[in-house]
């Protein structure tokens, strides 16, 4: 009996030796595949050092201008009684969203450009994605609400005061914030269902849903389906509402007999139309149009438009093309000087 046990143990040892001889790295490879990544590497732009330094200073100036411009809008709307109207209430909300979006993306982007790449912990990446997703979702919904405000002001001016009350504006704003939180919650759940156990390199400037999907080692069919469904309430339906609103606005403006009155009516909504055109066109390029055949640099540049430059363009458009903002600024300067 003892000889048989010794014989069995010797056979098992020889068997184990043969297994490791045939595949010495099999155990290590299996362990590596099951290990989740805890750190992500963002590549940024692979340009020459001179061009990267130029982009660094350009984005730094843009970020500084974005913060100062949007803070100026928030200060003027908050302190000037002439700007306590529904339109400027929504512009204030837009400036808050622009500051959040720019602060979430740009500082880390500057670090990536300066150092020719950067690292983020997985938790840090998820945090950046949460704020990014929230700010983008809120801006999509808020621009739709602002188009409805312009529609009521142009097409139904006699009932504007009764329809766009302070309570109604507050409800529309809070609803946009809450719906954005719901979008962020579902986005995080979708990402947490993915498994990240392979390459930890993201060929992008910040943590976004599509780059994270590209490095996942699990099936991404569900999240692709979710991304397609998410585009309906955030891009397709708002675009239809905005387009319909402006078709009715243009019809109403063309029915105005006086040419001066037409120009005044169109100037009240032209700023919003410019902002909407820039914002939604870049979102459609990145998230709706097929990306096959496009280089990663094209997607990076397109993402810069709505994450870096649009938050700067918004206060410029609403201040330079708006006499009430200019008058409020002059009154504030005179008050303090």
SERO-4910 file (N, C-alpha, C, O; in steps of 0.05 Angstrom, whole numbers):
BEGIN
 pado doro    nc1    nc2    nc3   cac1   cac2   cac3    cc1    cc2    cc3    oc1    oc2    oc3
  Unk    A     17    -24      0      0      0      0     17     25      0     12     44    -14
  Unk    A     39     24     17     57     47     18     71     51     -8     76     74    -17
  Unk    A     79     29    -22     92     31    -48     74     43    -69     83     59    -85
  Unk    A     48     36    -68     29     47    -87     26     77    -84     26     92   -104
  Unk    A     25     87    -58     22    116    -54     47    131    -63     45    152    -75
  Unk    A     71    119    -58     95    132    -68     95    133    -98    104    153   -110
  Unk    A     85    112   -111     85    111   -140     66    133   -151     72    146   -171
  Unk    A     43    136   -138     23    156   -147     35    184   -144     32    201   -162
  Unk    A     48    190   -121     60    216   -116     81    223   -137     84    245   -146
  Unk    A     98    202   -144    119    207   -164    107    213   -191    117    231   -205
  Unk    A     85    199   -198     72    204   -224     61    232   -225     63    245   -245
  Unk    A     48    241   -203     37    268   -202     58    289   -204     55    309   -219
  Unk    A     81    285   -191    103    304   -193    113    306   -222    118    328   -232
  Unk    A    117    282   -234    126    282   -262    106    296   -280    114    310   -299
  Unk    A     81    292   -275     60    304   -291     61    335   -289     59    349   -309
  Unk    A     64    345   -264     66    374   -260     91    385   -275     89    406   -287
  Unk    A    113    371   -273    137    380   -287    133    381   -317    142    400   -330
  Unk    A    119    361   -328    113    361   -357     95    384   -365     98    396   -386
  Unk    A     76    391   -348     58    413   -354     73    439   -355     69    455   -374
  Unk    A     91    444   -336    106    469   -336    127    470   -358    134    491   -368
  Unk    A    136    445   -366    154    444   -389    141    452   -415    152    466   -431
  Unk    A    116    442   -418    101    447   -443     92    476   -445     92    488   -467
  Unk    A     84    488   -423     74    516   -423     83    530   -398     67    533   -380
  Unk    A    107    540   -398    118    552   -373    105    578   -366    105    585   -342
  Unk    A     92    592   -386     80    618   -380     49    617   -380     36    637   -380
  Unk    A     38    592   -380      9    590   -382     -5    601   -357    -25    615   -359
  Unk    A      7    594   -334     -6    604   -309     -3    634   -307    -22    648   -299
  Unk    A     20    645   -314     24    674   -313      6    689   -332     -5    710   -325
  Unk    A      2    678   -356    -16    692   -375    -44    692   -366    -59    711   -370
  Unk    A    -53    669   -355    -81    669   -344    -84    689   -321   -104    703   -320
  Unk    A    -64    690   -304    -66    709   -282    -66    738   -292    -80    754   -281
  Unk    A    -50    743   -313    -49    770   -324    -75    778   -336    -84    801   -334
  Unk    A    -88    760   -350   -114    766   -363   -136    771   -343   -155    786   -349
  Unk    A   -134    759   -320   -154    763   -300   -149    788   -282   -166    795   -266
  Unk    A   -126    800   -285   -119    823   -268   -131    848   -281   -125    855   -304
  Unk    A   -148    863   -266   -160    888   -276   -139    910   -274   -123    912   -255
  Unk    A   -140    928   -294   -121    950   -295   -130    972   -275   -154    976   -271
  Unk    A   -111    984   -262   -116   1005   -242   -106   1032   -250   -110   1052   -236
  Unk    A    -91   1033   -272    -80   1058   -282    -82   1060   -312    -78   1040   -326
  Unk    A    -90   1083   -322    -93   1087   -351    -73   1108   -361    -67   1127   -347
  Unk    A    -64   1103   -385    -45   1121   -398    -59   1135   -421    -68   1121   -439
  Unk    A    -59   1161   -421    -71   1177   -442    -49   1188   -460    -30   1201   -450
  Unk    A    -50   1182   -486    -28   1189   -504    -28   1218   -511     -7   1230   -514
  Unk    A    -52   1231   -515    -53   1258   -524    -45   1261   -553    -50   1243   -569
  Unk    A    -32   1283   -560    -22   1288   -587      7   1279   -590     23   1286   -573
  Unk    A     13   1264   -611     40   1256   -616     53   1275   -637     58   1268   -660
  Unk    A     57   1300   -628     68   1321   -644     97   1326   -636    107   1315   -616
  Unk    A    110   1344   -650    137   1353   -643    136   1369   -617    115   1381   -611
  Unk    A    158   1371   -602    158   1386   -577    150   1416   -581    137   1428   -564
  Unk    A    159   1427   -604    152   1455   -609    122   1459   -612    110   1478   -602
  Unk    A    109   1441   -628     81   1443   -632     65   1438   -606     45   1450   -601
  Unk    A     75   1419   -590     61   1413   -565     63   1437   -546     44   1443   -532
  Unk    A     86   1451   -546     88   1475   -529     69   1497   -538     57   1511   -522
  Unk    A     66   1499   -565     47   1519   -576     19   1512   -567      4   1530   -559
  Unk    A     11   1487   -569    -16   1478   -561    -20   1482   -531    -41   1490   -522
  Unk    A      1   1477   -515      0   1481   -487     -7   1510   -480    -26   1515   -464
  Unk    A      7   1529   -491      2   1557   -485    -25   1566   -496    -38   1583   -485
  Unk    A    -32   1555   -520    -58   1562   -532    -81   1553   -514    -99   1569   -508
  Unk    A    -80   1528   -505   -102   1518   -488   -101   1531   -461   -123   1534   -448
  Unk    A    -78   1539   -451    -76   1553   -426    -90   1580   -427   -105   1587   -409
  Unk    A    -85   1594   -449    -99   1620   -453   -129   1616   -457   -145   1632   -446
  Unk    A   -136   1596   -472   -165   1590   -476   -178   1583   -450   -201   1593   -444
  Unk    A   -165   1567   -433   -177   1560   -407   -180   1585   -389   -200   1588   -376
  Unk    A   -159   1602   -389   -161   1626   -373   -183   1644   -383   -199   1655   -367
  Unk    A   -185   1647   -409   -207   1663   -420   -235   1651   -415   -254   1666   -410
  Unk    A   -236   1625   -415   -262   1611   -410   -271   1617   -381   -295   1624   -377
  Unk    A   -253   1613   -362   -261   1618   -334   -268   1647   -329   -289   1652   -317
  Unk    A   -252   1665   -339   -257   1694   -335   -283   1702   -349   -299   1717   -338
  Unk    A   -287   1693   -374   -311   1701   -389   -337   1691   -376   -356   1706   -374
  Unk    A   -337   1666   -368   -361   1654   -357   -366   1665   -328   -389   1669   -321
  Unk    A   -345   1670   -313   -348   1683   -287   -360   1711   -290   -375   1720   -274
  Unk    A   -351   1725   -311   -362   1752   -316   -392   1750   -322   -407   1767   -312
  Unk    A   -400   1731   -339   -428   1728   -345   -444   1722   -320   -465   1733   -316
  Unk    A   -434   1704   -303   -448   1696   -278   -450   1721   -260   -471   1725   -248
  Unk    A   -429   1736   -258   -430   1760   -240   -449   1781   -250   -464   1792   -235
  Unk    A   -449   1786   -277   -467   1806   -288   -496   1798   -285   -513   1815   -278
  Unk    A   -502   1773   -292   -530   1764   -290   -539   1764   -261   -563   1769   -255
  Unk    A   -522   1757   -242   -530   1756   -214   -534   1783   -202   -551   1786   -184
  Unk    A   -518   1803   -210   -518   1829   -197   -535   1850   -211   -544   1869   -198
  Unk    A   -539   1847   -237   -554   1867   -252   -584   1860   -253   -591   1838   -263
  Unk    A   -601   1878   -244   -630   1873   -244   -642   1872   -272   -662   1858   -277
  Unk    A   -629   1886   -291   -639   1886   -318   -636   1859   -332   -649   1853   -352
  Unk    A   -619   1842   -321   -614   1816   -332   -628   1793   -317   -623   1770   -322
  Unk    A   -646   1800   -300   -662   1780   -285   -686   1772   -302   -709   1777   -295
  Unk    A   -680   1759   -325   -701   1750   -343   -696   1720   -348   -674   1710   -343
  Unk    A   -716   1706   -359   -712   1677   -364   -688   1671   -382   -673   1652   -377
  Unk    A   -684   1687   -404   -662   1681   -422   -635   1683   -408   -618   1665   -412
  Unk    A   -631   1703   -392   -605   1706   -378   -603   1687   -355   -580   1680   -347
  Unk    A   -625   1678   -344   -623   1657   -324   -612   1631   -336   -596   1618   -323
  Unk    A   -621   1625   -360   -610   1601   -373   -581   1605   -382   -565   1586   -382
  Unk    A   -574   1630   -391   -547   1635   -398   -528   1632   -374   -506   1622   -377
  Unk    A   -538   1640   -350   -522   1636   -326   -518   1606   -321   -495   1598   -314
  Unk    A   -538   1590   -325   -535   1561   -321   -515   1550   -342   -500   1532   -335
  Unk    A   -516   1560   -366   -498   1552   -387   -469   1558   -379   -451   1542   -384
  Unk    A   -464   1582   -368   -437   1590   -359   -427   1571   -337   -404   1564   -337
  Unk    A   -444   1564   -319   -437   1546   -297   -429   1519   -309   -409   1507   -300
  Unk    A   -444   1509   -328   -437   1484   -341   -411   1485   -356   -395   1466   -356
  Unk    A   -406   1508   -370   -381   1511   -385   -357   1511   -366   -336   1500   -373
  Unk    A   -359   1524   -343   -337   1524   -324   -331   1496   -314   -308   1488   -311
  Unk    A   -353   1481   -308   -350   1454   -299   -336   1436   -320   -318   1421   -313
  Unk    A   -345   1438   -344   -334   1422   -366   -305   1429   -371   -288   1411   -374
  Unk    A   -299   1455   -373   -272   1463   -379   -252   1456   -357   -230   1447   -362
  Unk    A   -261   1459   -332   -244   1453   -309   -239   1423   -307   -218   1414   -297
  Unk    A   -259   1407   -315   -256   1378   -313   -237   1367   -334   -222   1348   -328
  Unk    A   -236   1379   -358   -220   1368   -380   -194   1382   -384   -173   1368   -387
  Unk    A   -193   1409   -384   -170   1423   -394   -145   1421   -376   -124   1416   -387
  Unk    A   -146   1423   -349   -121   1422   -333   -106   1395   -338    -82   1396   -341
  Unk    A   -120   1373   -338   -106   1347   -342    -97   1345   -371    -76   1333   -376
  Unk    A   -112   1357   -390   -103   1357   -418    -77   1373   -421    -60   1365   -436
  Unk    A    -75   1395   -407    -50   1411   -407    -26   1395   -397     -4   1396   -408
  Unk    A    -31   1379   -376    -10   1362   -366     -2   1341   -386     22   1334   -389
  Unk    A    -21   1329   -400    -16   1309   -420      0   1320   -443     20   1308   -452
  Unk    A     -7   1344   -453      7   1356   -475     35   1364   -467     54   1360   -483
  Unk    A     38   1375   -443     64   1384   -434     84   1361   -431    108   1364   -437
  Unk    A     74   1338   -421     91   1315   -415     91   1294   -436    101   1272   -432
  Unk    A     78   1300   -459     76   1280   -481     62   1255   -471     72   1232   -477
  Unk    A     40   1258   -458     25   1235   -447     22   1239   -417     36   1254   -404
  Unk    A      3   1224   -406     -2   1226   -377    -16   1201   -367    -26   1185   -382
  Unk    A    -17   1199   -340    -29   1176   -327    -52   1185   -310    -52   1207   -298
  Unk    A    -72   1168   -308    -95   1172   -290   -101   1145   -277   -101   1124   -290
  Unk    A   -108   1146   -252   -118   1122   -239   -146   1116   -251   -159   1134   -262
  Unk    A   -154   1091   -249   -180   1084   -259   -202   1100   -245   -222   1108   -258
  Unk    A   -199   1104   -219   -219   1119   -204   -219   1148   -214   -240   1161   -217
  Unk    A   -195   1159   -219   -192   1186   -229   -205   1189   -257   -217   1209   -263
  Unk    A   -201   1169   -273   -213   1169   -300   -244   1168   -298   -257   1183   -313
  Unk    A   -254   1152   -280   -283   1151   -276   -294   1177   -266   -316   1186   -273
  Unk    A   -279   1190   -248   -288   1216   -237   -289   1237   -259   -308   1252   -261
  Unk    A   -268   1237   -276   -268   1257   -298   -291   1251   -317   -304   1269   -327
  Unk    A   -295   1226   -323   -317   1219   -341   -344   1227   -330   -362   1235   -345
  Unk    A   -348   1224   -304   -374   1231   -291   -380   1261   -295   -401   1268   -304
  Unk    A   -360   1278   -289   -365   1307   -292   -367   1315   -321   -383   1332   -328
  Unk    A   -352   1302   -338   -354   1307   -367   -381   1300   -377   -394   1316   -392
  Unk    A   -390   1276   -371   -416   1267   -380   -439   1284   -369   -458   1291   -384
  Unk    A   -436   1292   -344   -457   1309   -332   -458   1336   -346   -480   1346   -353
  Unk    A   -436   1349   -351   -435   1376   -363   -445   1374   -392   -460   1392   -400
  Unk    A   -437   1354   -407   -446   1352   -435   -476   1346   -436   -490   1358   -453
  Unk    A   -486   1328   -420   -515   1322   -420   -531   1346   -412   -552   1352   -424
  Unk    A   -522   1360   -392   -537   1384   -383   -537   1405   -404   -558   1419   -408
  Unk    A   -515   1409   -419   -514   1430   -440   -533   1422   -463   -546   1439   -474
  Unk    A   -534   1396   -470   -553   1387   -490   -581   1394   -483   -596   1405   -499
  Unk    A   -589   1388   -458   -616   1393   -450   -621   1423   -446   -643   1433   -453
  Unk    A   -602   1438   -436   -605   1467   -431   -608   1482   -457   -625   1500   -459
  Unk    A   -593   1475   -477   -595   1488   -503   -623   1484   -515   -633   1501   -529
  Unk    A   -634   1460   -510   -661   1454   -519   -681   1472   -505   -700   1483   -517
  Unk    A   -678   1475   -478   -696   1492   -463   -693   1521   -472   -713   1535   -474
  Unk    A   -669   1530   -478   -665   1557   -488   -678   1562   -515   -688   1584   -520
  Unk    A   -678   1541   -532   -692   1544   -557   -722   1547   -553   -736   1562   -568
  Unk    A   -733   1532   -533   -762   1535   -527   -767   1563   -516   -788   1575   -523
  Unk    A   -749   1574   -500   -753   1601   -490   -753   1621   -513   -770   1640   -512
  Unk    A   -736   1619   -532   -735   1637   -555   -760   1633   -573   -770   1653   -584
  Unk    A   -770   1608   -574   -794   1603   -590   -818   1618   -578   -834   1630   -592
  Unk    A   -821   1616   -551   -843   1629   -538   -840   1660   -540   -860   1674   -544
  Unk    A   -816   1670   -538   -811   1699   -539   -818   1710   -566   -828   1733   -568
  Unk    A   -812   1696   -588   -816   1706   -615   -844   1699   -625   -857   1716   -637
  Unk    A   -852   1675   -621   -877   1665   -633   -902   1670   -616   -924   1671   -626
  Unk    A   -898   1674   -590   -921   1678   -572   -913   1700   -551   -914   1694   -527
  Unk    A   -906   1724   -561   -896   1744   -542   -916   1754   -521   -909   1761   -499
  Unk    A   -942   1754   -528   -963   1764   -510   -965   1746   -485   -972   1755   -463
  Unk    A   -960   1720   -488   -962   1701   -466   -935   1693   -454   -933   1675   -438
  Unk    A   -914   1708   -462   -887   1700   -453   -884   1703   -423   -873   1685   -410
  Unk    A   -894   1725   -412   -891   1730   -383   -906   1709   -367   -897   1702   -345
  Unk    A   -929   1700   -377   -945   1680   -362   -934   1652   -365   -937   1635   -348
  Unk    A   -921   1647   -388   -911   1620   -393   -883   1616   -380   -878   1596   -368
  Unk    A   -866   1635   -384   -838   1633   -374   -836   1648   -347   -821   1668   -345
  Unk    A   -850   1638   -327   -848   1650   -301   -822   1640   -287   -809   1622   -297
  Unk    A   -816   1653   -264   -792   1644   -249   -794   1615   -240   -775   1600   -241
  Unk    A   -818   1607   -232   -822   1580   -223   -819   1560   -246   -808   1539   -243
  Unk    A   -830   1568   -269   -828   1550   -293   -799   1547   -302   -790   1525   -308
  Unk    A   -784   1569   -302   -756   1568   -309   -740   1551   -290   -722   1536   -298
  Unk    A   -746   1553   -264   -732   1538   -244   -738   1508   -248   -720   1491   -245
  Unk    A   -763   1501   -254   -770   1473   -259   -755   1462   -283   -745   1440   -282
  Unk    A   -754   1478   -305   -739   1469   -329   -710   1465   -323   -697   1446   -332
  Unk    A   -698   1483   -307   -670   1481   -301   -664   1456   -283   -646   1441   -288
  Unk    A   -680   1453   -262   -677   1430   -244   -681   1404   -258   -667   1384   -253
  Unk    A   -701   1403   -276   -706   1379   -292   -682   1371   -309   -675   1348   -312
  Unk    A   -669   1392   -320   -645   1387   -337   -622   1376   -319   -608   1358   -328
  Unk    A   -619   1387   -296   -598   1377   -277   -603   1348   -269   -585   1331   -270
  Unk    A   -628   1342   -262   -635   1315   -253   -632   1295   -275   -622   1273   -271
  Unk    A   -641   1302   -299   -639   1283   -322   -609   1278   -328   -602   1256   -336
  Unk    A   -593   1299   -325   -564   1295   -329   -552   1276   -309   -535   1260   -315
  Unk    A   -561   1278   -283   -552   1259   -263   -560   1231   -270   -544   1212   -266
  Unk    A   -584   1227   -281   -593   1200   -289   -575   1189   -311   -569   1166   -311
  Unk    A   -568   1206   -330   -550   1198   -352   -523   1189   -341   -512   1168   -350
  Unk    A   -512   1205   -323   -486   1198   -311   -488   1171   -296   -470   1154   -298
  Unk    A   -510   1167   -281   -513   1142   -266   -514   1118   -284   -501   1098   -279
  Unk    A   -529   1120   -306   -531   1097   -325   -505   1093   -340   -497   1071   -346
  Unk    A   -490   1115   -345   -464   1113   -358   -444   1098   -341   -430   1080   -350
  Unk    A   -444   1105   -316   -425   1091   -297   -432   1062   -294   -414   1045   -294
  Unk    A   -458   1056   -293   -466   1028   -291   -457   1012   -316   -449    989   -314
  Unk    A   -459   1025   -339   -451   1012   -364   -421   1006   -364   -412    985   -373
  Unk    A   -405   1026   -355   -376   1022   -355   -368   1001   -334   -350    985   -340
  Unk    A   -381   1001   -311   -374    982   -290   -380    953   -299   -369    934   -288
  Unk    A   -398    950   -318   -404    923   -328   -383    913   -347   -382    889   -353
  Unk    A   -366    931   -357   -344    923   -374   -320    913   -358   -317    920   -334
  Unk    A   -303    897   -370   -279    887   -357   -255    899   -371   -252    896   -396
  Unk    A   -238    911   -356   -213    923   -367   -190    907   -356   -181    911   -334
  Unk    A   -180    889   -373   -159    872   -363   -136    869   -384   -118    853   -381
  Unk    A   -137    885   -405   -117    883   -426    -99    908   -426    -88    916   -406
  Unk    A    -97    920   -449    -81    944   -452    -94    968   -437   -118    970   -436
  Unk    A    -77    984   -425    -87   1007   -409    -80   1033   -422    -78   1054   -409
  Unk    A    -77   1033   -449    -69   1057   -463    -94   1068   -478   -107   1054   -493
  Unk    A   -100   1094   -473   -123   1107   -486   -111   1128   -505    -97   1146   -497
  Unk    A   -117   1125   -530   -107   1144   -551   -127   1167   -553   -141   1171   -573
  Unk    A   -128   1183   -531   -146   1206   -530   -135   1226   -510   -114   1223   -498
  Unk    A   -150   1249   -508   -142   1271   -490   -154   1270   -463   -144   1282   -444
  Unk    A   -176   1255   -460   -190   1253   -434   -206   1227   -434   -208   1214   -455
  Unk    A   -217   1220   -411   -233   1195   -409   -261   1200   -419   -276   1215   -408
  Unk    A   -267   1186   -441   -293   1187   -453   -304   1159   -457   -289   1140   -454
  Unk    A   -329   1156   -463   -342   1130   -465   -331   1114   -487   -325   1090   -484
  Unk    A   -327   1126   -511   -317   1110   -534   -289   1101   -530   -284   1077   -536
  Unk    A   -269   1117   -521   -242   1107   -516   -242   1085   -495   -226   1066   -497
  Unk    A   -258   1088   -474   -259   1067   -454   -270   1041   -465   -261   1019   -458
  Unk    A   -290   1043   -483   -301   1020   -496   -281   1006   -513   -281    981   -515
  Unk    A   -263   1021   -525   -243   1009   -544   -223    992   -529   -212    973   -541
  Unk    A   -216    998   -504   -196    983   -489   -208    961   -472   -194    946   -458
  Unk    A   -235    958   -472   -248    937   -456   -242    910   -468   -242    908   -493
  Unk    A   -239    890   -451   -233    863   -461   -258    845   -460   -257    821   -466
  Unk    A   -281    857   -452   -306    842   -452   -323    850   -476   -316    869   -490
  Unk    A   -345    837   -479   -363    843   -502   -375    871   -498   -386    878   -477
  Unk    A   -372    888   -519   -382    916   -518   -408    920   -533   -415    943   -538
  Unk    A   -421    899   -541   -446    902   -556   -467    917   -540   -481    934   -551
  Unk    A   -469    911   -514   -489    923   -498   -484    953   -495   -503    969   -497
  Unk    A   -459    961   -490   -453    989   -487   -455   1004   -513   -462   1028   -513
  Unk    A   -450    991   -536   -454   1004   -562   -484   1009   -566   -492   1029   -577
  Unk    A   -500    989   -559   -529    992   -561   -539   1014   -543   -556   1031   -551
  Unk    A   -528   1015   -519   -535   1036   -500   -527   1064   -510   -542   1083   -508
  Unk    A   -503   1066   -523   -494   1091   -534   -512   1101   -556   -518   1124   -559
  Unk    A   -522   1082   -572   -540   1089   -594   -567   1098   -583   -579   1117   -592
  Unk    A   -577   1084   -562   -602   1092   -550   -599   1119   -535   -618   1135   -535
  Unk    A   -576   1123   -523   -572   1148   -508   -572   1172   -527   -579   1194   -519
  Unk    A   -563   1168   -552   -563   1191   -571   -591   1201   -578   -594   1223   -587
  Unk    A   -611   1184   -573   -638   1192   -580   -648   1215   -562   -656   1235   -572
  Unk    A   -648   1211   -535   -657   1233   -518   -638   1257   -515   -646   1279   -508
  Unk    A   -612   1252   -520   -593   1274   -516   -585   1288   -542   -577   1312   -541
  Unk    A   -588   1275   -565   -580   1288   -590   -602   1290   -610   -608   1311   -621
  Unk    A   -615   1267   -615   -635   1267   -637   -660   1283   -630   -667   1301   -644
  Unk    A   -672   1277   -607   -697   1291   -599   -691   1321   -594   -706   1338   -604
  Unk    A   -670   1329   -579   -664   1358   -577   -659   1371   -603   -668   1394   -607
  Unk    A   -646   1358   -622   -641   1370   -648   -667   1374   -663   -670   1395   -676
  Unk    A   -685   1355   -661   -712   1359   -674   -727   1382   -661   -739   1398   -675
  Unk    A   -726   1384   -635   -740   1405   -621   -728   1432   -628   -743   1452   -633
  Unk    A   -702   1434   -628   -689   1459   -635   -694   1467   -664   -700   1490   -670
  Unk    A   -693   1447   -682   -698   1453   -710   -727   1462   -714   -731   1482   -729
  Unk    A   -746   1449   -702   -774   1456   -704   -779   1484   -693   -793   1500   -704
  Unk    A   -766   1490   -670   -769   1516   -658   -759   1538   -676   -773   1559   -679
  Unk    A   -736   1534   -688   -725   1555   -705   -739   1557   -732   -739   1579   -744
  Unk    A   -751   1536   -742   -768   1538   -766   -791   1557   -760   -798   1574   -776
  Unk    A   -804   1552   -737   -827   1570   -730   -818   1598   -723   -832   1617   -729
  Unk    A   -794   1601   -712   -783   1628   -706   -778   1643   -732   -785   1667   -734
  Unk    A   -766   1630   -751   -760   1643   -777   -786   1651   -791   -788   1673   -802
  Unk    A   -806   1634   -790   -832   1640   -802   -845   1664   -788   -855   1682   -802
  Unk    A   -843   1665   -762   -854   1688   -747   -839   1713   -753   -852   1735   -756
  Unk    A   -813   1712   -756   -797   1736   -762   -803   1747   -790   -805   1771   -794
  Unk    A   -806   1728   -809   -812   1737   -836   -840   1750   -839   -844   1765   -858
  Unk    A   -858   1744   -820   -884   1756   -821   -884   1784   -809   -904   1799   -811
  Unk    A   -862   1792   -796   -861   1819   -784   -857   1839   -807   -839   1836   -823
  Unk    A   -874   1860   -809   -873   1878   -832   -849   1896   -832   -837   1900   -853
  Unk    A   -841   1907   -809   -818   1926   -808   -792   1912   -809   -788   1892   -795
  Unk    A   -773   1922   -825   -747   1910   -828   -730   1912   -802   -716   1894   -795
  Unk    A   -733   1935   -789   -718   1939   -764   -727   1920   -742   -711   1909   -727
  Unk    A   -753   1915   -741   -765   1897   -721   -755   1868   -727   -751   1852   -709
  Unk    A   -752   1861   -753   -742   1835   -760   -714   1831   -750   -707   1810   -738
  Unk    A   -697   1851   -755   -669   1849   -746   -667   1846   -715   -651   1831   -705
  Unk    A   -684   1862   -701   -683   1860   -672   -693   1833   -662   -681   1822   -643
  Unk    A   -714   1822   -675   -724   1796   -667   -703   1774   -672   -699   1756   -656
  Unk    A   -690   1776   -695   -671   1755   -702   -646   1757   -685   -634   1737   -678
  Unk    A   -638   1782   -677   -614   1785   -660   -617   1773   -632   -598   1765   -620
  Unk    A   -642   1770   -623   -647   1759   -596   -642   1728   -596   -638   1717   -575
  Unk    A   -643   1715   -619   -639   1686   -620   -616   1678   -637   -609   1654   -638
  Unk    A   -602   1696   -651   -580   1689   -668   -556   1678   -651   -542   1660   -660
  Unk    A   -552   1690   -628   -529   1681   -611   -534   1652   -603   -515   1636   -604
  Unk    A   -558   1646   -594   -564   1618   -586   -561   1599   -610   -552   1577   -607
  Unk    A   -570   1608   -633   -568   1591   -657   -539   1585   -664   -533   1562   -673
  Unk    A   -521   1604   -661   -493   1600   -667   -481   1579   -647   -467   1561   -656
  Unk    A   -487   1583   -622   -477   1564   -601   -487   1536   -606   -472   1517   -605
  Unk    A   -513   1533   -612   -525   1507   -618   -512   1494   -642   -506   1470   -641
  Unk    A   -508   1509   -663   -496   1498   -687   -468   1487   -682   -461   1465   -691
  Unk    A   -451   1502   -668   -424   1493   -662   -424   1469   -644   -410   1449   -649
  Unk    A   -441   1469   -623   -441   1448   -603   -451   1422   -615   -438   1401   -612
  Unk    A   -474   1423   -628   -486   1398   -638   -472   1387   -662   -471   1362   -665
  Unk    A   -461   1404   -679   -447   1393   -702   -422   1377   -694   -417   1356   -706
  Unk    A   -407   1386   -674   -384   1371   -664   -393   1345   -650   -379   1325   -653
  Unk    A   -415   1346   -635   -424   1322   -622   -432   1301   -643   -427   1277   -639
  Unk    A   -446   1309   -664   -454   1291   -685   -429   1279   -699   -429   1255   -705
  Unk    A   -408   1295   -703   -384   1284   -715   -371   1262   -698   -362   1242   -709
  Unk    A   -370   1267   -672   -356   1248   -654   -373   1223   -648   -362   1201   -648
  Unk    A   -399   1227   -642   -415   1205   -631   -435   1192   -650   -443   1169   -646
  Unk    A   -443   1206   -671   -464   1196   -689   -452   1185   -715   -458   1163   -723
  Unk    A   -436   1202   -728   -425   1193   -754   -405   1170   -751   -392   1168   -730
  Unk    A   -404   1152   -770   -386   1130   -768   -357   1139   -767   -349   1158   -781
  Unk    A   -341   1126   -751   -313   1134   -747   -293   1118   -763   -269   1122   -761
  Unk    A   -303   1099   -779   -284   1083   -795   -271   1101   -816   -284   1117   -830
  Unk    A   -246   1098   -819   -231   1114   -838   -221   1140   -826   -204   1154   -839
  Unk    A   -230   1148   -803   -221   1172   -790   -198   1166   -772   -197   1146   -758
  Unk    A   -178   1184   -772   -155   1180   -754   -163   1189   -727   -182   1203   -723
  Unk    A   -147   1179   -707   -153   1187   -680   -149   1217   -675   -162   1229   -659
  Unk    A   -130   1229   -691   -126   1258   -688   -150   1274   -696   -156   1295   -685
  Unk    A   -165   1264   -716   -190   1278   -725   -210   1277   -702   -223   1298   -697
  Unk    A   -213   1255   -689   -232   1253   -667   -223   1271   -643   -239   1283   -629
  Unk    A   -197   1272   -639   -187   1289   -617   -192   1318   -623   -201   1333   -605
  Unk    A   -187   1327   -647   -192   1355   -654   -221   1361   -652   -229   1383   -643
  Unk    A   -238   1343   -662   -267   1348   -660   -276   1349   -631   -294   1366   -624
  Unk    A   -265   1333   -613   -272   1334   -585   -263   1359   -572   -275   1369   -553
  Unk    A   -241   1371   -582   -231   1397   -571   -251   1419   -576   -253   1437   -560
  Unk    A   -267   1417   -597   -285   1439   -604   -307   1442   -583   -313   1464   -575
  Unk    A   -318   1419   -573   -340   1421   -554   -331   1420   -525   -347   1424   -507
  Unk    A   -305   1413   -520   -296   1412   -492   -278   1435   -485   -278   1443   -461
  Unk    A   -264   1447   -504   -245   1469   -498   -254   1495   -510   -255   1515   -496
  Unk    A   -261   1495   -535   -267   1520   -549   -296   1530   -546   -300   1554   -544
  Unk    A   -315   1512   -545   -343   1520   -542   -348   1534   -515   -362   1555   -515
  Unk    A   -337   1525   -493   -340   1540   -468   -328   1568   -469   -337   1586   -454
  Unk    A   -309   1573   -486   -298   1600   -490   -315   1616   -509   -319   1640   -505
  Unk    A   -326   1603   -530   -342   1617   -550   -368   1627   -538   -378   1648   -545
  Unk    A   -380   1611   -520   -406   1618   -509   -407   1646   -497   -424   1663   -505
  Unk    A   -389   1653   -477   -391   1680   -466   -383   1701   -486   -394   1724   -484
  Unk    A   -366   1695   -505   -359   1715   -525   -383   1722   -542   -388   1746   -547
  Unk    A   -397   1702   -551   -420   1707   -568   -442   1721   -553   -454   1740   -563
  Unk    A   -447   1712   -528   -469   1724   -513   -462   1752   -503   -480   1768   -496
  Unk    A   -437   1759   -502   -429   1786   -493   -425   1806   -516   -435   1828   -514
  Unk    A   -411   1797   -537   -405   1815   -559   -430   1821   -576   -432   1842   -587
  Unk    A   -449   1802   -577   -473   1806   -594   -497   1814   -577   -520   1813   -587
  Unk    A   -493   1823   -553   -515   1829   -535   -512   1856   -523   -493   1860   -507
  Unk    A   -529   1875   -529   -528   1902   -519   -533   1903   -489   -522   1919   -474
  Unk    A   -551   1886   -479   -558   1886   -451   -535   1877   -434   -531   1888   -412
  Unk    A   -520   1857   -443   -496   1849   -429   -475   1871   -429   -463   1877   -408
  Unk    A   -472   1885   -451   -453   1907   -453   -461   1930   -434   -444   1941   -420
  Unk    A   -487   1936   -433   -496   1958   -415   -493   1950   -386   -486   1967   -370
  Unk    A   -498   1924   -380   -494   1915   -352   -464   1916   -344   -458   1923   -322
  Unk    A   -447   1910   -363   -418   1911   -358   -409   1940   -353   -394   1946   -335
  Unk    A   -419   1958   -370   -412   1987   -367   -423   1997   -340   -409   2012   -326
  Unk    A   -447   1990   -333   -458   1998   -307   -443   1988   -284   -439   2002   -264
  Unk    A   -434   1963   -286   -418   1951   -264   -391   1965   -261   -382   1970   -239
  Unk    A   -378   1971   -284   -352   1985   -283   -355   2013   -271   -339   2021   -254
  Unk    A   -376   2027   -279   -381   2054   -269   -387   2053   -239   -379   2071   -224
  Unk    A   -401   2032   -231   -409   2030   -203   -385   2027   -185   -384   2038   -163
  Unk    A   -365   2011   -194   -342   2006   -177   -319   2026   -181   -303   2030   -163
  Unk    A   -319   2040   -204   -298   2060   -209   -307   2088   -202   -291   2107   -205
***
